[in-house]
Structure formats: C-alpha cells, structure tokens
Amino acid sequence: MFDPVIAPSGTLLGLLQRGRGDGTLHALTAPRPEALAALNHCVLGDPRRDWQVENRSLYYARLYLDLNGELDAIEGHLFAPEDILDPEESRTGLALAVLGHLASYDRPDAVGLLRRYAAHGTNWAWALDELALHDDDAGLRALAVPVLARFSRDAEGEAELAAAVRDAFEPRPWRLWADDPRPAIGARVRAAQEAGCFDRWQRQLSPTGPRPGWSVAAVLEWAQQGVERGAALHVPAARCLTAVAGPEDRPEILAAARSGPEGARCTALRYLAASDDPEALTLIEAAATSGPAPVVAAAVDAFERMCGPAAVARARGWAGRSDALGAAAGRVLACRGGAADRDRVLFALRGVLRAQGPDSPALGTLIDGAGRLGIACAAPVLRHLYRETSCSRLRGQAAGALAATDPSFAAGFAVECLWDCEESTRELAARYAETGDKRVVDRLRRLAADPAEEDEVQTAVRSRFNPDAPAV
C-alpha cells in the first residue's frame, strides 16, 4: 500500500484526513456537497499511514449521520471491479468499518450494504465480522449459503473453510450456522470447526524452536538459523537464554555479543541488557557504532529497554550523538530522565521534527517525555505537531503533553479534541475542556448519551457533570 497523499492541514480535506475535531466542526458549517465530497474522499481512500493503530471509522460514521450522508459512493467503491483486482483489506476495510458503525446507529442501508458485500465481495470476512456485531440472527442465517458457496467441496476447499472458521475474528455467524439443520450447512460448518480445533492441537504437539535442556550454544545457533531463513528470532532467543543460562555461561555470551554472527550477537546483546550485566552498555555502544544494520537496531532496542540508573547516566553522555544511539538516548531520557534532562529531551524532539517531519514514529516517546517533564518551552513545538501531523495517535500524544505544559490548552485545543477521532484524545478533552463554551456542554451531553462511545470517554464525561460520582 502506498503512503496516502495528505492535504494541507488548513483545508477541510486535510482536517478530515487527519481525524481532527476541527474537521467535523468545519464540515458542519461548509456547503453540504463539499463536506460530503471530502468525507467520501477519506473513506474511499484510507488516509491512515497505519490503519491498525489509528482510528477513523467512528469519526467518519458520525459525520455521515450529522450530514445525513448517502452511501452511494461507498457502494460504488465496494462493488467496483478493483474489488476483484485488489483484494487487500486496506482498500475496503475503512469503508466496511464505517458501515458497521452506521449499522449500530440503526442505518438499514448500511446493514444492507454489509450483507450484500459479505455475500459477493472479496473482503467478505471483514463484512461478516461487522454484521456479527450489528445484525440479527435472521440476517446472519441468510448469509450461510452464499458464504459457504465460496468454498469448494474438495479437500482444498474444506481446508480453506476450516481455516476461515478457525481464524474468524467474530465467531457468532459460524456458531449460528453450525446449528443449521441442513446437512450442507450445519454439518459442514461443524466439520470445519472440528478440523480447526484438530489443527491447533497438532501445532501444539509439534512446536518448533527451543526445547527443554537446550544449551546456550544451541539457543544462539537457533537464533542464527533464523537469520539465515530471513526470520529475526533474537527476541525469543534472548528469553530462552534467561531460562537456560547460568553464571558459568557468561563468557560465552559476552563473546557472542562482541563478535558473534548476527543472530547470536543480537540475542546476546538483548540478554545482557535485560539482565543488567555490567558489560552490557559497553558492548551496546560498540555494536551500535560499528555493527551491521540489524545488529545496530538490536543494540539500540536493547538499550532503550534498560531501566537502571547506569543506563540513564550513559544516555546523558550519548544524547549529543548524531547516530541511532544518540536518538535512543534522547528517548531514554524522555522516559526515565529527570528535570535536569529537559533541555536534552527538547533538543531531541526538535531534531527529530526537523530531520524526519511531523509524522515520524520516533516522536511519540519524546512528546510524552516533554509532557512528563513539564517542559513549558516545548509548547510551541507541540502545537505545531498537533496541527501538522497526519498521525492521529501522535496528535493525541501532543494533546496530552500540551495539557501538562500549555495553560491555554483547556480553552483551545481541548475543545476541538472533543470531536477527535481517537477515543483517548476525546477522553483527555472531556477532562480538560472548559465548559464556558456552550459547544463543550452540548458535546459532553451527546458523548454521554452515545451508545457507540467508549466507556472511558463516558466515565470522563460523567466526572465533569458530577465530580463526586464514583468511577465505573
């Protein structure tokens, strides 16, 4: 999947693509055709860089409700010829999730589209999962015939059916179909369920990887074999070392960390860092300075996981470096540093923003660190990040940091955040937004009454209306 093209943050489309609260507020005051066109553009061309960690579906579904938007564009997208040519979930997943939320708001046209797509679309399993949450039993039972018709009755088709039943995210439809009295439905689904359970049992009986009684050398060799197969196994291998290594094995592990082959070296570095070995930091510095790229990445990751005072002290000395270890040092100080490290963390935050832009994943830890350390002079940088990043998770982190560093947050960005696409950001806003603005009170009441809203958000809303009420 290609990176999405994100419009400027000052445009309606750019606001909606980012999932910002101002996107909803601007859309509700814009001409309806313009707002619907921008909304459809977002839903049909998922603007998220990582759809697995960023929320948009409820945000867009609510805007369809507010605009009384038709679903013709979504229908055309789902049943376009590209549905066969491009079977990736990323093409239709957001549209299906939006339909699922609309179904929860009693939109019958959304339920109908989901049923049709589950029967005929390529990404049918996602649609079926949405219906499992929002459709009635009769509607799900009617889908048994078209869904099972996707699987041939030969051995290959039955194996594919067993895998689909085993891996289903929502099992409700399959359980309903298993009770169907028709042999072509009920008996077939029950057989697929049994085959899936047997497959799990077989995999548990035939595990791959370390066995009890393995030596340190065997674990290191297993990690190296993973590299040769193209699989990074140093993380589980390091956990295995924790179980099998004793004090007498330390020289062998230190030798692997200094000059072992890639898989063994990565494993040894991670193990030594996790056990807070006195040689770990020296070996990590050597690996990060001159090792190959996979070893550098493993060394840096191992360093960031170290929690002791020695790691923090070393991070202060490494914070000025311009390499991966220097960047990691800034993140360590953001997580575990003290008030004396504020300038170092701010320097790292500005450096990543300049070098990598407002969407860099490396910003998250530094943003949280700016809030944790209360770096007031970081507020202008955080406001810029809030406005410009296309990653809604980073924006939510920036909002949290602003709540701790910017006195104007409660009357400014916190109000907008009540309409944000991320539930954690809405929860933050529900706790901070000043109620002198009539929009805030109206929005809090709507969130409190919305059955689709998350419990954490509604708990925060209730705390504003009745501060003495116990949390539930």
C-alpha positions in Angstrom: 0.0 0.0 0.0 1.3 3.4 -1.0 1.6 6.2 1.6 -1.6 8.4 1.3 -1.4 11.9 0.0 -2.5 14.2 2.8 -3.9 17.6 2.0 -2.6 20.7 3.9 -3.8 21.0 7.5 -5.7 24.2 6.9 -8.1 22.7 4.3 -11.3 20.8 5.1 -10.0 17.7 3.4 -6.7 17.9 5.3 -8.5 18.2 8.6 -10.8 15.2 7.9 -7.9 13.1 6.7 -6.1 13.8 10.0 -9.2 13.0 12.0 -9.1 16.3 13.8 -12.0 17.6 15.7 -11.9 20.8 13.7 -12.6 18.6 10.6 -16.1 17.8 11.9 -16.7 21.4 13.0 -15.7 22.8 9.7 -17.6 20.2 7.7 -20.8 21.0 9.6 -20.5 24.7 8.5 -19.3 24.0 4.9 -21.7 23.6 2.0 -23.1 20.0 2.3 -21.9 18.8 -1.2 -18.4 20.0 -0.4 -18.4 18.3 3.0 -19.7 15.0 1.7 -17.2 15.0 -1.2 -14.3 15.5 1.3 -15.8 12.8 3.6 -16.2 10.3 0.8 -12.6 11.0 -0.4 -11.4 10.0 3.1 -13.5 6.9 3.4 -12.8 5.5 0.0 -9.0 6.3 0.1 -8.0 5.5 3.7 -5.7 8.4 4.8 -4.0 6.5 7.7 -0.4 5.5 7.5 -1.1 2.6 9.8 -4.7 1.5 9.9 -4.1 -1.0 12.7 -3.3 1.7 15.3 -5.2 4.8 14.1 -9.0 5.2 14.5 -11.2 6.9 11.9 -14.3 4.7 11.4 -16.5 6.1 14.2 -15.3 9.6 13.4 -16.4 9.3 9.8 -19.6 7.4 10.6 -20.7 10.2 13.0 -20.1 12.8 10.3 -22.2 10.7 7.8 -25.0 10.9 10.4 -24.6 14.6 11.0 -24.6 15.3 7.3 -27.4 12.8 6.6 -25.0 11.4 4.0 -26.0 8.9 1.4 -23.9 5.7 0.9 -23.9 5.6 -2.9 -20.1 6.4 -3.0 -19.3 3.6 -0.6 -21.5 1.2 -2.5 -19.7 2.1 -5.8 -16.3 1.6 -4.1 -17.1 -1.7 -2.6 -18.5 -3.3 -5.8 -16.1 -1.7 -8.2 -14.0 -4.0 -10.5 -11.0 -3.2 -8.3 -12.6 -5.3 -5.6 -11.5 -8.4 -7.6 -8.2 -7.0 -8.8 -7.1 -5.6 -5.4 -8.1 -8.0 -2.6 -6.1 -6.2 0.1 -8.1 -5.4 3.2 -6.7 -1.9 3.2 -8.8 -1.0 0.1 -12.2 -1.7 1.7 -11.5 -2.1 5.4 -12.3 1.5 6.4 -15.5 1.6 4.4 -16.7 -1.6 5.9 -15.9 -0.4 9.5 -17.8 2.9 8.8 -20.8 0.8 7.6 -20.5 -1.2 10.8 -20.8 1.9 13.0 -23.6 3.2 10.9 -25.4 -0.1 11.4 -25.1 0.3 15.1 -26.8 3.7 14.7 -29.8 1.9 13.0 -29.0 2.8 9.4 -30.7 0.0 7.5 -28.9 1.0 4.3 -25.6 0.2 5.9 -26.8 -3.2 7.1 -28.0 -4.0 3.6 -24.7 -3.0 2.0 -22.8 -5.1 4.5 -25.0 -8.1 3.8 -24.5 -7.7 0.0 -20.8 -7.4 0.4 -20.5 -10.4 2.7 -22.3 -12.4 0.1 -20.4 -11.2 -3.0 -17.4 -9.1 -2.0 -13.7 -10.1 -1.9 -13.1 -8.8 1.7 -16.2 -10.7 2.8 -14.8 -11.9 6.2 -14.4 -8.2 7.4 -18.0 -7.5 6.4 -19.2 -10.7 8.2 -17.4 -9.6 11.4 -19.2 -6.2 11.3 -22.5 -8.0 10.8 -21.7 -10.4 13.7 -21.7 -7.3 16.0 -24.7 -5.4 14.5 -27.0 -7.8 12.5 -29.8 -10.0 13.9 -29.8 -13.8 13.8 -32.1 -14.0 10.8 -29.9 -11.7 8.7 -26.8 -13.8 9.6 -28.5 -17.1 8.9 -29.4 -15.9 5.4 -25.7 -15.5 4.6 -24.8 -19.1 5.3 -25.5 -20.3 1.7 -23.6 -17.6 -0.2 -20.6 -17.6 2.2 -20.2 -21.4 2.2 -20.5 -21.4 -1.6 -17.2 -19.6 -1.7 -15.5 -22.9 -0.6 -15.4 -25.8 -3.0 -16.4 -29.3 -1.7 -13.0 -30.8 -2.4 -10.2 -31.3 0.1 -8.6 -28.0 -0.7 -11.9 -26.1 -0.2 -12.7 -27.8 3.0 -9.2 -26.9 4.4 -9.8 -23.3 3.4 -13.2 -23.4 5.1 -11.7 -24.8 8.3 -9.0 -22.1 8.3 -11.7 -19.4 7.8 -13.7 -20.7 10.8 -10.6 -21.1 12.9 -9.4 -17.6 12.2 -12.7 -15.7 12.3 -12.5 -12.6 14.5 -16.1 -12.9 15.5 -17.4 -16.5 15.8 -21.1 -15.7 16.1 -22.1 -16.4 12.5 -20.3 -19.7 12.4 -22.0 -20.8 15.7 -25.4 -20.0 14.2 -24.6 -21.8 11.1 -23.3 -24.9 13.0 -26.8 -25.3 14.4 -28.5 -25.2 11.0 -30.4 -28.4 10.4 -29.4 -28.6 6.7 -26.5 -31.0 6.3 -24.9 -28.8 3.6 -24.8 -26.0 6.2 -24.8 -27.2 9.8 -22.8 -30.5 9.3 -20.3 -28.8 7.1 -19.6 -26.0 9.5 -19.3 -28.4 12.4 -16.8 -30.4 10.5 -14.8 -27.3 9.7 -14.9 -26.3 13.4 -13.6 -29.8 14.4 -10.9 -29.6 11.7 -9.7 -26.2 13.0 -9.5 -27.5 16.6 -7.5 -30.5 15.4 -5.2 -28.3 13.5 -4.5 -26.2 16.7 -3.9 -29.4 18.7 -1.4 -30.7 16.1 0.5 -27.4 16.1 0.7 -27.5 19.9 2.1 -31.1 19.7 4.7 -30.2 17.1 6.3 -27.0 18.3 9.3 -25.6 16.5 12.1 -23.9 18.4 13.9 -24.4 21.7 13.3 -27.5 23.8 13.9 -28.1 27.5 17.5 -29.0 28.0 18.9 -26.8 25.2 22.3 -25.3 25.9 23.4 -21.7 25.4 25.2 -22.7 22.2 22.0 -24.4 20.9 19.9 -21.3 21.6 22.5 -19.0 19.9 22.6 -21.4 16.9 18.8 -21.4 16.6 18.8 -17.6 16.5 21.4 -17.6 13.8 19.4 -20.2 11.8 16.5 -17.7 11.9 18.7 -15.0 10.3 19.6 -17.5 7.5 15.9 -18.2 6.9 15.1 -14.5 6.9 13.4 -14.5 10.4 14.6 -12.4 13.3 14.5 -14.7 16.3 16.8 -12.8 18.7 13.9 -11.7 20.9 12.5 -15.1 21.8 16.0 -16.5 21.8 17.0 -14.0 24.5 14.1 -15.1 26.6 15.3 -18.7 26.1 18.7 -17.7 27.3 17.2 -16.4 30.5 15.9 -19.9 31.2 19.0 -21.9 30.3 22.0 -19.7 31.0 23.9 -19.8 34.3 26.8 -17.8 35.7 29.3 -20.2 34.0 27.8 -19.3 30.6 28.6 -15.6 30.8 31.9 -15.7 29.0 30.3 -17.5 26.0 27.5 -14.9 25.9 29.9 -12.0 26.2 32.0 -13.4 23.3 28.8 -13.7 21.2 27.9 -10.1 22.0 31.4 -8.9 21.0 31.9 -10.7 17.7 29.4 -13.4 17.2 27.4 -13.9 14.0 24.4 -11.6 13.5 21.6 -13.7 15.1 23.8 -14.8 18.1 25.1 -11.2 18.6 21.7 -9.7 18.7 20.5 -12.4 21.1 23.4 -11.9 23.4 23.1 -8.1 23.5 19.4 -8.3 24.3 20.0 -10.9 27.1 22.8 -8.9 28.7 20.8 -5.7 28.6 17.8 -7.5 30.2 19.9 -8.9 32.9 21.6 -5.5 33.6 25.0 -7.0 33.0 27.9 -4.6 33.9 29.4 -5.1 30.4 26.1 -4.5 28.5 26.4 -0.8 27.9 29.9 -1.0 26.6 29.0 -3.8 24.3 25.9 -2.0 23.1 28.0 1.1 22.3 30.5 -1.0 20.3 27.7 -2.7 18.4 25.8 0.5 17.6 29.0 2.2 16.5 30.4 -0.4 14.1 27.9 -3.3 13.7 25.8 -4.1 10.7 22.4 -2.5 10.5 20.4 -5.4 12.1 22.9 -5.5 15.0 22.7 -1.7 15.4 18.9 -1.9 15.6 19.0 -4.7 18.1 21.6 -2.9 20.2 19.6 0.3 20.3 16.4 -1.5 21.1 18.1 -3.4 23.9 19.5 -0.1 25.3 16.1 1.5 25.3 14.7 -1.3 27.4 17.3 -0.8 30.2 15.8 0.8 33.2 18.6 1.2 35.7 20.4 4.4 36.7 23.5 3.3 34.8 21.6 3.4 31.5 20.2 6.8 32.3 23.6 8.1 33.2 25.1 6.7 29.9 22.2 8.2 28.0 23.2 11.7 29.2 26.6 11.2 27.7 25.2 9.8 24.4 22.4 12.3 23.9 24.5 14.6 21.8 25.5 11.9 19.3 24.1 12.1 15.8 23.6 8.4 15.2 20.9 5.9 16.2 22.4 5.6 19.7 22.1 9.3 20.3 18.5 9.2 19.2 17.8 6.3 21.5 19.5 8.2 24.3 17.0 11.1 23.9 14.1 8.7 24.1 15.6 7.0 27.2 15.8 10.4 28.9 12.3 11.2 27.8 11.1 8.1 29.6 13.3 7.9 32.6 15.2 11.2 32.9 14.7 14.0 35.4 14.2 17.7 35.4 17.9 18.2 34.6 17.3 16.4 31.3 14.6 18.8 29.9 17.0 20.6 27.5 18.3 17.3 26.2 14.8 16.0 25.6 13.7 19.2 23.9 16.8 19.2 21.7 16.0 15.6 20.7 12.4 16.5 20.0 13.3 19.4 17.8 16.0 17.4 16.0 13.6 14.5 15.0 11.0 17.0 13.9 13.4 18.9 11.7 15.0 15.7 10.2 12.0 13.4 9.9 8.9 15.6 9.9 5.8 15.6 12.0 4.8 12.0 11.2 7.9 10.3 12.4 7.2 7.3 14.8 10.3 8.4 16.8 8.4 11.5 18.0 5.9 9.6 20.3 8.3 8.9 23.1 9.8 12.4 23.0 6.3 14.0 23.0 5.3 12.0 26.1 8.6 12.9 27.7 8.0 16.6 27.1 4.7 16.3 28.9 6.1 14.1 31.7 8.9 16.5 32.4 6.6 19.6 32.1 8.8 21.3 29.5 6.8 24.5 29.2 9.0 25.9 26.4 8.2 22.9 24.3 4.6 24.1 23.9 5.1 25.9 20.5 6.7 22.7 19.1 3.9 20.6 20.5 1.2 22.9 19.0 2.9 22.7 15.6 3.0 18.9 15.9 -0.7 18.8 16.9 -1.7 20.8 13.8 0.5 19.2 11.2 0.9 15.5 11.9 -1.3 13.2 9.9 -1.0 10.5 12.6 -3.9 10.7 15.0 -2.0 8.8 17.7 0.8 11.3 17.6 -1.7 14.2 17.7 -3.3 12.6 20.8 0.1 12.4 22.5 0.8 16.0 21.6 -2.6 16.9 23.2 -1.6 15.1 26.4 1.7 16.9 26.5 0.0 20.3 25.9 -2.3 19.6 28.8 0.7 19.4 31.0 2.7 22.3 29.5 0.3 24.8 27.9 -2.1 26.9 30.1 -4.2 27.7 27.1 -4.9 24.1 26.3 -8.2 23.9 28.2 -9.8 26.8 26.3 -8.1 26.0 23.0 -7.2 22.6 21.5 -9.1 20.7 24.3 -12.4 22.0 22.9 -11.6 20.7 19.4 -10.4 17.4 20.8 -14.0 16.5 21.9 -14.6 15.7 18.3 -11.3 14.0 17.7 -11.2 10.5 16.0 -9.1 9.0 18.8 -11.0 7.9 21.9 -8.1 8.6 24.2 -7.9 12.2 22.9 -11.7 12.6 23.4 -11.3 11.3 27.0 -8.5 13.8 27.6 -10.7 16.6 26.3 -13.6 15.5 28.4 -11.5 16.0 31.5 -9.9 19.3 30.5 -12.2 21.3 28.1 -13.5 24.5 29.7 -17.3 24.4 29.9 -17.7 28.1 29.4 -18.0 27.4 25.7 -21.6 26.2 25.0 -20.4 23.8 22.4 -18.4 21.9 25.1 -21.5 21.3 27.3 -23.6 20.2 24.3 -20.9 17.9 23.1 -20.3 16.3 26.5 -24.0 15.6 26.7 -24.0 14.0 23.3 -21.0 11.8 24.2 -22.6 10.7 27.4 -25.7 9.6 25.5 -24.0 8.0 22.5 -24.1 4.1 22.8 -21.1 3.8 20.4 -18.9 5.9 22.6 -16.2 4.2 24.6 -16.7 3.6 28.4 -13.5 5.5 29.3 -14.8 8.6 27.5 -18.2 8.4 29.1 -16.6 8.0 32.5 -14.6 11.2 32.0 -17.8 13.0 30.9 -19.7 11.9 33.9 -16.9 13.1 36.1 -17.5 16.6 34.7 -21.2 16.6 35.3 -21.0 15.0 38.8 -17.4 15.2 40.1 -18.3 13.2 43.2 -19.8 10.3 41.3 -17.7 7.1 41.7 -15.9 5.8 38.6 -17.2 2.7 37.0 
